[in-house]
Every structure is written in structure tokens, then in C-alpha cells.
Amino acid sequence: MNLFKFSSPQTFYPLAGRLAPLFWGLAAVLGAVGLYIGFFVAPTDFQQGDSYRIIFIHVPAAWMSMFLYLVMAVWAAVGLVLNTRLSSMMATALAPTGALMTFIALWTGSLWGRPTWGTWWVWDARLTSELILLFLYIGFMALHASIDEPRRADKAAAILAIVGVVNVPIIYFSVKWWNTLHQGSSVSLTKSPSMAATMLAGMLVMALAFWMYSIAAGLTRVRSIILERERNSAWAGAMQEN
Amino acid sequence: MQWGSLENFLNMGGYAKFVWGSFVVTAVLLAGEVVLLRRRHRAALADARRHARLGRDA
């Protein structure tokens, strides 16, 4: 099978259409399981009480906000270097979902910070760099929308996305590099997690659900973008399904 | 069942405002994105069909 044939918008469109419902379904099932574990299996925390349950969306959303940015920047870079239209469309399709994940991470973080730190917001390195991430997503979308010619918009936005990548390791390592109010990571690959097994399980299942959601949203949005950009071609007009 | 009653569950050990403020807003935002995605796709399909008709007539 030649995978490169899916690099054309016309052949990727039906493939994405077949894959999207699968990922929507997985997101719903994993989300339900994750919420069940988070609210009915995981115990109350002995220090934070039930406020800690915010972790079940805060951490997955924060992870996705950074990961989606990296994926978006890679697609944008591929589109810039190889001049492949579909890659740039993928980058454009991920930006709104990435911005949404960033907003959710900030919003839930604020609601978690109030009872645990006594403040909704503090200009520490973690929070500030995550806010900059939100501005990078918004800047990417605004810049893309401001240029009429799609390929020129792709290229300009790609530069912005690539430059902004430097912010992602800053977010990730901010809690190590600076003295932040935000705590260090509870989960890492090198040491055993500093939380109860059921709490960890709930968080990881929710993280998977957010992954599936993001993939589903990206695939669904890229299909719309393909149609919008290819509307003058015969195949796009012949689309009969929804 | 650790909560005992629906009231206890909704109360979230006194943190209801923060916990539900997080979960409900997230649910609304994600549902909102799904609605927007659907709307955009329907509009894109209609637009592509219209362009195809215009192309044939021309």
C-alpha cells in the first residue's frame, strides 16, 4: 500500500471521514470511564480534599495543549519545507483545538489554584508560559486568517508556529528551572508517580480521552478545510455524504 | 459508594464551586467545539456543491 497517496487532500478526505467517528467513539467511551474512575473510584485526597479532582481534566488538557502545539508546528514545518498543502491544512486544523486545550488548562488551573494556593492567578513561570502558549495559538490563527491567499497564509503562519516551539520546553521545564508556585510534575518516566494508583489511572484514562477527542476534532476540522479550499474542484462538489 | 448521597456528591467536600466550575465549563466548551465543527462542515459541503453547480452551468 502506498501511504503517500493519502498526502493528497482528495484521497485523505474520505479516509479522515472514516477514521473520525472511530476517534469520537473512543473519546466518548474513555471519557465516561475516566470520569467514573475520577469521581467514584479515586478516593478523596487527604491533603486537598475533593478539590484535587480537577486534576482529571487539568493535567490532560495541559498535556494536550503542549503536545498539539508540537504536532501543529511539525505539520506547518513539513508544509513549508515540502510544499505539501495537506500538511499545512493539518496544522491549521489543530490550532483551534490546541487553543481550547490551553484555555481549559488555564481555567481549571485557576479554579484549582484558588483553594490550594489562595490565589486565582500568579505570574510564575509555568502559568505565564502557558498563557503565552494561548497567545501563540491565537496569533497563528489570526495571522492565517489575515492573509487571503491560502498558501501564503500557510507559510507565514508556519514561521510563527516554528518560532513559537521554543515556548513548549519552557512550559514543560519551567517548574524545574525556576522557583514556581506551580508544583513539579507528579508523573514522569524516570521515577514512580507520586500519587495513588486509582488517581493516576483516572488521570491517564482521561488523558487518553483527550487525545482521542483532539484527533477526532482535528480530523473533522481538516475535512472542512479541505472542502473549503478545494471547492472549485470537481470531486469536492460531488460529495454527497455528510 | 464513597459519597453516600447525591447531595454529598454535588457538594464535593465543600469544593463544589471549583470542581464543577472546572468540569461543567470544560464540558460546555468541548460540546461547543463539536457543534461548531458540525456547522462548519455542513456549510463547507453546501458551498462545495454550489460551486460545482456554478461550474457546470458556466
HADDOCK unambig.tbl for C-alpha pairs under 7 A between the chains (distance, minus, plus):
assign (segid A and resid 40 and name CA) (segid B and resid 1 and name CA) 6.80 0.50 0.50
assign (segid A and resid 40 and name CA) (segid B and resid 2 and name CA) 6.93 0.50 0.50
assign (segid A and resid 49 and name CA) (segid B and resid 13 and name CA) 6.62 0.50 0.50
assign (segid A and resid 50 and name CA) (segid B and resid 12 and name CA) 5.71 0.50 0.50
assign (segid A and resid 50 and name CA) (segid B and resid 13 and name CA) 5.74 0.50 0.50
assign (segid A and resid 50 and name CA) (segid B and resid 15 and name CA) 6.50 0.50 0.50
assign (segid A and resid 51 and name CA) (segid B and resid 15 and name CA) 5.54 0.50 0.50
assign (segid A and resid 51 and name CA) (segid B and resid 18 and name CA) 6.87 0.50 0.50
assign (segid A and resid 51 and name CA) (segid B and resid 19 and name CA) 6.01 0.50 0.50
assign (segid A and resid 53 and name CA) (segid B and resid 19 and name CA) 6.77 0.50 0.50
assign (segid A and resid 54 and name CA) (segid B and resid 19 and name CA) 5.73 0.50 0.50
assign (segid A and resid 54 and name CA) (segid B and resid 22 and name CA) 6.56 0.50 0.50
assign (segid A and resid 104 and name CA) (segid B and resid 26 and name CA) 6.35 0.50 0.50
assign (segid A and resid 108 and name CA) (segid B and resid 22 and name CA) 5.09 0.50 0.50
assign (segid A and resid 111 and name CA) (segid B and resid 18 and name CA) 5.16 0.50 0.50
assign (segid A and resid 111 and name CA) (segid B and resid 22 and name CA) 6.74 0.50 0.50
assign (segid A and resid 112 and name CA) (segid B and resid 18 and name CA) 6.56 0.50 0.50
assign (segid A and resid 220 and name CA) (segid B and resid 37 and name CA) 6.93 0.50 0.50
assign (segid A and resid 221 and name CA) (segid B and resid 37 and name CA) 6.25 0.50 0.50
assign (segid A and resid 224 and name CA) (segid B and resid 40 and name CA) 6.58 0.50 0.50
assign (segid A and resid 224 and name CA) (segid B and resid 41 and name CA) 4.89 0.50 0.50
assign (segid A and resid 224 and name CA) (segid B and resid 44 and name CA) 5.85 0.50 0.50
assign (segid A and resid 227 and name CA) (segid B and resid 44 and name CA) 5.87 0.50 0.50
assign (segid A and resid 227 and name CA) (segid B and resid 45 and name CA) 6.73 0.50 0.50
assign (segid A and resid 227 and name CA) (segid B and resid 48 and name CA) 6.49 0.50 0.50
assign (segid A and resid 228 and name CA) (segid B and resid 44 and name CA) 5.54 0.50 0.50
assign (segid A and resid 231 and name CA) (segid B and resid 48 and name CA) 4.43 0.50 0.50
assign (segid A and resid 231 and name CA) (segid B and resid 51 and name CA) 6.33 0.50 0.50
assign (segid A and resid 232 and name CA) (segid B and resid 51 and name CA) 6.07 0.50 0.50
assign (segid A and resid 232 and name CA) (segid B and resid 52 and name CA) 6.77 0.50 0.50
assign (segid A and resid 234 and name CA) (segid B and resid 52 and name CA) 6.36 0.50 0.50
assign (segid A and resid 236 and name CA) (segid B and resid 48 and name CA) 5.80 0.50 0.50
assign (segid A and resid 237 and name CA) (segid B and resid 48 and name CA) 4.69 0.50 0.50
assign (segid A and resid 237 and name CA) (segid B and resid 49 and name CA) 4.24 0.50 0.50
assign (segid A and resid 237 and name CA) (segid B and resid 51 and name CA) 6.67 0.50 0.50
assign (segid A and resid 237 and name CA) (segid B and resid 52 and name CA) 4.64 0.50 0.50
assign (segid A and resid 238 and name CA) (segid B and resid 49 and name CA) 6.73 0.50 0.50
